[in-house]
C-alpha cells in the first residue's frame, strides 16, 4: 500500500506541508504495523468478552468487532479467562457474548471470571455500560442461563444496561445479527468520530457454512469395535476435496443429518396422515413426509409438544409431573422415550399435520470432534462416532445423526457439512512442550488428530495418552495405530483403563492418580493437559483427580491446588472438549 500524499495545489504552507507529510508518513508506518486498528488515542474502546465452549460465541465476537470498527470504535475481543474482575470494573463499554454449557453452567473459559464477579468481594461496576447476547438451546430447561446470570449480576453490581439482553436458540444467526446492528451504534453514541484504519487483508470466508453446508462424500465407513462389543463405534472419512475448506486439529465437523425414514413413516401413521399433505416450511409448500425427513427434529419431543400431549391426552401422571415443576422427575419419565413413543402411549392425543409441525424444532446439525490432522489429511476429515442404538418401550431406537452416518449415507449420498473452529483446543505452538491427553472411548478422537499433527510437525515434545473403555479385547479402538505410535516413539507414554477387564472397575482418573508423580513433573515442565469426552461423569472425575495429584505431589494445600489449576486454565494449558 502506498503512503498518503499531499496534493500540490492543497492550501498549506511549506511548514504545514512538511508537518503533514511527516504525520502521514508516521500514520502509514503505524497502519502497516497495526493493520486493522483505529486511532487508539481518540477512539472509544469497546470490550467484547466471550464465553464459548464450541466456538460460536467467539466467532460472533469477531463479527461484533468488525461492526464496531465501522462505527469508529476500538474493539478489544477477549476470552473471559483472559481478564480478571478488576479489569472488568475498568471497562466503560462492555458487550458479553456467552453460550450456556450443559444444564445452565458457564462455559469452561468463563468459570473463573464468573466466580470472581459473583463473589461478595466483586467491585462495583457503576461506570460500565453493557449488553449481553446469550446463546442457548430451548430443549434444555435452563435456556441461556449463563447469559441470564451475567445480565443480572452486572446489573446488581451497578452496571448500566444500555440494550436488553437477547436470548438466542440454536438458530442464532438472525437474532445475533439484529442485536449487533442495534447495540453497536448505541455503544458508539456520543463518541468522537474517528476515521477507521483497516488495511489488514481480511481472511476470506468460505462459501460453505452453517447456512450453506458443503455437499461432501463419504469414502470410508468402518466399525472399529469388535463385533461382540457392547458398543458400535465407527471410523468415517469424509472428502472435502474441491471445497477450499480447511481445518485444524481440535476443530469440529458439523453434520446436518436427515431423519430415519422408518421413524418418519411411523410418526405419519400415528398422526393418521398419508405423508403427502402439503405444509408451509421456510416459505414454501412441501410434503409432510419431506418436512419430517429433512427439516424438523422428530426424535426428541420438544417441551411444547410434551405439554400439548399431556393436555390433549388428559393423562394424570404426566400432567402431575408437569404441574409439579420437578425437572428430574420429568427427565426420568422421558428417559428413553421419543416422540413416537408418546404418540403410541397416548393415541387419543390427536394432532393435524399443521398442529404437529408447529410444535417441532428445526432439525439441527451435530458437531463431532475431528480425529485427523488437517495438515496430514488436507482433503479428508476423519470422525470417530459411537452409533446410538437401544431398545426401550418395546421398540428399537436410533440416534439421529450417528445412525444417519452409519446406515443412510452411501457412496453417492451428499453429506452436508461445515466446520466449527475451536481455537482454544489446539496442539501447543511450542513443539518441545509435553502434552497429556485424557480421552476414553470416542474421546480419543481429537488426540488421534493431535498425534498426527505432532508427527507431521516433527515435534520433539513428549506425548502421554490416557485411554480406556469397557473391555480391551472389544473396545480398544485404533489399537494398531496407537501401538505403532508407541513403537515409533511418537507416543511417549500410554496408560490404559479398561473398566470391565477386572473385578474392580478402573478408569482413566485412577490411572492418573497412580502415575501422579510423573504427571506432576510433566505439568511442571510446561505440559498441556487436555480432556475430551463425557462432561457429566468422566470430565468431573478427571478434574477432581487432577486437583488431587497437584495437591499431593506438588505439596500444596487445597486452595493452592485450585490456584494452580486456575493458572493452567488462564495459560490455556488445561482445556477440555467435553459433551
N, C-alpha and C positions, 0 to 999 in steps of 0.2 A: 504494500500500500504506500502511495506517495504521501509526503507530508503536505499539510495545507499550505497555501501560498497567499501573499498579499498582492492583489491586483495593482498594476502600475498606476491606474487612474484613481485608486482609493484616496479619499480626502484625509491623509495622515501626514504629519511632519516626518522628517527623516528620523528624529529621535523616537517618535511614536512607532514608525515603521520598524525600526531596529528592535524596539521592545516587543512589539507584537510578533516579529519574526522569531525572536528568541522564545517567546511564550508558546507559539505554535510548535516550534521545534521540540520544546520540552514536552508539550502535550502529545506530540506524535510519538516521542520516545515512551512516554507513560502509557499511551494507548497500546503500543506494541508489547510492553511488559505486563500490562494489566488489562488485557483484552477482555471485553465483556463486562466492564465495570462502569460506574458513573463517577462524577467528580465527588470524591468522598468528603471533601471539606465542606460542602454545602448540602449534599443530598440527605434526606431523611432516611435513616436506617429502618428497614422493616425486617424484623426477626421472624423466621419461619422455622418452627420446630416440628419434627415429625416423630411419631411413634409407629413403627412399622414392623410387622412380622414377616411379610412376604414381599414387600417392595412397593405396594400400591400407594401408600401414604408418601413414601419417599419420591416416587415418580410425580405425584400431584404437587409436592412441594416445589419441584423444579418448574412445573407449569406455572405456579404462582409467581415464582421468581422472574420468569420471562415476562409475565404481565406487569409485575412491579417495575421492572426496568423501563417498560414503555410508558409508565406514569411518572418517571423521574425519580423513583425510589431506589435506594441501595439495598437490595435483598441479601440477607445473610441466612443461608439454609444450613441447618444443623440437625443431626440426630439428637434426640433428647438425652442420650447418655454422653453427649459432648459438652453439656453445660451443667452448672450447679445452680442451686436455688438462689445464691447471692447474685449470680449473673442474671437470673430470671428477673430479679427485682429491678434491674437497671435497663430492662428492655421496654422502652416507652411505647413501641408499636410492635405488637406480637400477634402472630397467627399460629394456631396449633392445629395440626392435622394428625389424627390418630385413628388407628383401627382398634378393634376390640378383639382380644385373644381368648379363645375358649369361651367359658361361661362368665363373661363380664370382666375378665382380667386385662391388665395393661400389657401391651407388647413387651418383650424382653428388654428392648432398648429404652423403654420409658419407666421401668420399675423404680430405679434409684431416684430419679428426679421427682417422681410422684410421691415416693415415701418421704422425701425431704419437704416437698411442698405441702404435704398433708399432715406434717407433724406440728406440734404446738409451738415449735421454735421457728416455724417458717416466717420470713419477713413480710411486712405489709407491702401491697402492690398498688398503692393509690395512683402512681404515675403511669401504670400500664394500661394501654388501650388494646383491646383484644377481640378476637373472634375465634370460634372453633368449628372445624369441619370434622365430623365423626363418620367413620366407615364401619359398617357392620353387616349383619345378616339377620333378617327378621325371623328366620327359622330358630334362632336362639332366643331364650326368654329375656336375657339381659342385652337387648338390642342396643348397640352403640354405647354401652355402659362406660367405657373408658373415656369417650368424648364427653359424655354427660358429667362424669366425675370431674374432669378438668374444667369444664364450663362452670360448674357450681363452686369448685374450690377457688378458682381465680376470682369469682365474684365475692366469695366470702372473705378473701384477703384484700378486698378493696379495689380490685381492678375494674376498669370501666368497659363493659361490653358495648362495642360500637356497632355490632351486627349480630343478630340472633344466630345461635348455633344451627347448622344444617346437618341432619342425620341422613346418611346415605345407605341404601340397601346394596345388595351385591351388584346391581346395575347402577354404578355410582357416577358414571361419566357426565350425564346431563346435569344432575344436581350439583356436582362439583364445579362444572363449568359456570353455572349460574352463580354459585357462591363466589367464585373468583371474580367474575365480572362485576359483582355488587360490592364486594368487600375491599378490593384493591383501591378503587377510586376513593372510598371513604378513608382508607389509611393514608392516602396522598393528599386529602383535603387540607387546605391551609398551608401546605408545604411550599417553600420557594421553588419555582420552576428551575429545573436543572436539565441541561441537554444530556441526552443519553449517548454514551460512548459504547458501542457494541461492535467491535471489529473482529471478534473471535469467530473463526469459521464454525458454523453450527453443525453439530453432528446430524447427519441426515437420518430422519426417522424411516424405519422400514415401512413399506407399503402394507405389510401384514401385521395385524394386531388383534386385539380382542373383538373389535367390530368387523374386522376383515381378516379372518384366520387364513393361514396358508393351507392349501389342499395337498397335504403330504401323502406319501405312500409308505406302507409298512413293508419292510423287506425281511424281517426276522421276527418270529413269534415262537418261542420255545419254552417248555417247562423246565425250570432249574431245580425244583424239588423232586424227590423220588416219587414214584407212582404210589407207594404205600404211605406217603407222608399225610399227616392230618391237614396239611395246607397245600394250596396250589399257588406257587409263585412262578411268574413268567418273566422272561427277558425279552424285551422288544427292541428292535432297531427300526427307526423311522427316518426316511430320507428327506432332507431339506435341500437337496441339490437343485440349483437354479433359482433359489428363493432370495438370495443375497442376505439371508438371515444368518446370524452368528450368535454364539452363546459362550458363557464362561462356566467352568466347573463351579458348582454351587448354585447355579440358576435352576429354575423350574420350567418344565414344559407343561403348558396348559392344553388340555384336550377337550374339545367340545363333542360330547357323545350324542348318540340317539338312543331312545328307549328300546327296551326289549319288545319285539313285535308280539310275542305271546302275551306279555303283560298288557300291552295296548289293546289287543283283541279281547282279552278277558274283562278289562275295565269297560270297554264299549258294550260288551254283552251285559255286564252288571248294570249299566245305565239304561239298558233297554233300547239302545240305539243301533244303527247299522254301520256307522263309521263314515257314511257318505254325506252326512249333514254338513252344510256349508256354514262356517263360523268366521267372524271377522278376527283376524290376527295380524297385528302390526300393519294395519291399514289395508289389508286385502282379505278376500274371502278364500278360505282353504277348507279342505275336508276335515272333519273331526279326527279321522284316522291320522292324517298328516300332522295335524296340530299336536296330538298326543305323542306322536312318534318323535318329533323333532323340536318342538317349541316349549313344552311345559314339563315341569317336574311332577311326575306322576307316582313315583315310588314313595317318597317321604310325604305324608299328608301335612299340609300347612295347618297352622293353628286355627285359621278361619274355617277350613274345611272340617276339622275335628269338632269345632264348636257347632257348626251347622248340622253335622251328622247327629251330634248329641241332641240338638234341639228338635230335629225332624223325627228322630227315632223315639224320643222320649225315654231313652234308657236311663234308669235311675242311677245305676252305678257310675256311668260315665258322667252324667250331669252333676252328681255329687262331688266327684273328683274335680271337675272344672270349677264348680262353685266354691270349693274349699280353698282354691288357690295353692294347693300343695303341689309344687313343681316336681318334686321327687316321686310322689305318688303317680302323677300323670306320666312321667318318664317311664316308670316301671310298667304302667299299664300299656303304654305304646311300644315297649321294647319288643323288637322283632316283628311288629305289625307294619304293614304298608297300607296304602290307600285301598287296594283290592281287598285286603283282609277286613277292613272296616265296612266296605260295601257288602261283602258276603256275610258279615256278622249282623249287619243292620239293613236287610233288604227293604224294609219299609221306609227307609230314608231315601226318598226318590229325588232325583235331580234331572233337569233337562240338560242337554249338551251345553247350552249357553251358561246356565247356572253353575255347572261344574267347572267350566273353563274360568269363569270369573273368580273362582276360589283357589286357583292354582298359581304357583310362582313360575317364573321363566326357568327353563332348563339351563343350568349353569355348567361352566367348564369345571374340570377337575385338574388340580395342579399336582404334578409329580416331580419329585427331586430327580434331577438328571444323573444318570450313572455313567456318564462318559465325559471325557475332556474335549472341549471344542477345538483345542489345538491339535490333539491327536486324531480327532474324528470330525473334521470341519463340515462334512457333508451328511453326517448322520447323527441322530440323537438316540442314546440308549436309555431305556427305562427298566426299572425293576419293580414289578407290581404284583401284589398278592390279590388273587381273584377272590372276590367275596361271594361265597355261596353257603347257604344254610337252610335248614328245614325248620319251619315254625308254623304253628296254627294249621297244620295239615297240608301245607304247600311248600314247594321249593321256592326259595327266594334268591335273588341275584343282586349284587352291587351294580349300579347303573353303568359307570364308566369302566370298571375293571373287567366286567364280562362283555362289555361292548368291544373292548380291545381283544379279549380272548376269543370271543365267539362270532362276532359280527363283521369284523374287518378282514377283508380278503385282499389279494394282491392288487386288485383293481379299485378297491374302495378308497375314496378320499378320506384321510384322517385330518380333520380341521384343527390346526394347532397354532399356538403363538407362545412366545417366551415371556416369562416374568423374571427379571434380574433380581438377584439377592446379593447386593453389594457388600453386606456385612459378612456373608458366609463365603469366604474366599481362602484359597491357599495363601500362606504368608508370602509377602513380596520378597522377603529375605529368604533365599533358598537354603541358608545354613541353619535356620531355626527349626527346632523339633516340632512335630505335630502329634498330638494324641487324639485319636478318633474313637468315639463310642457309638457304635451303630448296630444294635442287634436286629435280626430279621431284615426287612426291607430297608431299615435304617442304614444299611451298608451302602445304599445307592450313591450318595454324594461322595463317599470315601473311596469307592472304586474310581470315581472321576478324579478325586484329589490325587490318588496314587498314580493314575495315568498322567496327570498334569505334572507331577514331580518327576516322573520318568522322562517325559517329553522335554522338560526344562533341565534335565541332568542335575537336579538339585541334590546337594550333599547333606541336607538336613535329615535327621533321624525321623522315622515314621513308626508309630505304635498304634495298632488296631485292637480294640476290644469288640469282639463279635460273639454272637450266640443266638440260640433259638431253642426249639424243644429237644430234638434229637440229632446227633451228629450224622448218623447213618442216612437220614432222610432230608434234613433241613440245612445242611452245610452248603449253601448256595455259593457258586463261584469258587468251589474248593480248589480246583486245579489251578485257577488263576492266582488265588491267594498263596497257595503253596509255591508256585513259580516265583511270585514276588518275594517270598521269603528266601528262596534259593538264590535269587539274583542279588539279594541284599537291599532291594528297594524297600521291603517291609522289614524294618529293624527288629520289631517285636510283635508277636501275635498272642493275645490272651483270649481263650475260648471259654464260653459258658453255655453248655447245653443243659437246660434245666431239668430235663426228664431222663437223663442218662444215668442217674444215681438216685438213691432213696431221698437224700436231702437235696432240695432244689437249689441250684447255683445260678446266679445271674451276673450280668456284667458289673454291677456295682460291688458284688462280692469279690470279683477278681481285682477290681480297683483297690479295694482295701487290703487284699492280700499282697499287692505289689505297691503299697503306699509309699515306701521309702524311695523307690525309683521314680514313681510318679511325681513326688515332690521335687526330686532332683531335676527332672525334665522341666517342670514349671520354673524352677529357679534358673534354668539355663535359657529362659525366654520362650519356653514352649507354649504352643497354642493348644487349647482344649476345645474340641468340637463334639457336639452331641446331635444325633439325628434319630428320630423315631417317635414312639408313643409319648405324648405330653403328660398324660394323666397319671401314669404309674412310673414307667421307666425313667423318664427325664427327672421327675421329682426325686426318685431314689438315687439316681446318679448325682444330682446336685447335693443331696444330703451326704453321700459318700465323699464327694469332693471336699466339702467343708470339714468332714472328719479327718480325712487324710492330711489336709493342710494344718488342722489344729494339732494332730498327733505328731506328725513328722516335721512340722515347722516350729514345734514348741510354742504354739500360740494359744491365747485364750479364745473362747468362742467369738467374742466381739472382734478380736484381731483377725480371726479366720474369715469372718464376714467382710471386714475391710479389705482383706487380701483378695477375696473373690470379687468384690465390687471393683477393685482396681483392675483385675483381669478383664472385667466387662467393659470398663471405660477404655482400656487399651485395645479392645476388640480381640482379646486373646481367649475369651470364653464366650463362644457363640453357639446358638442352637438353631436347628431346623426341625421343629417338633410339630406334631399334629394330633 
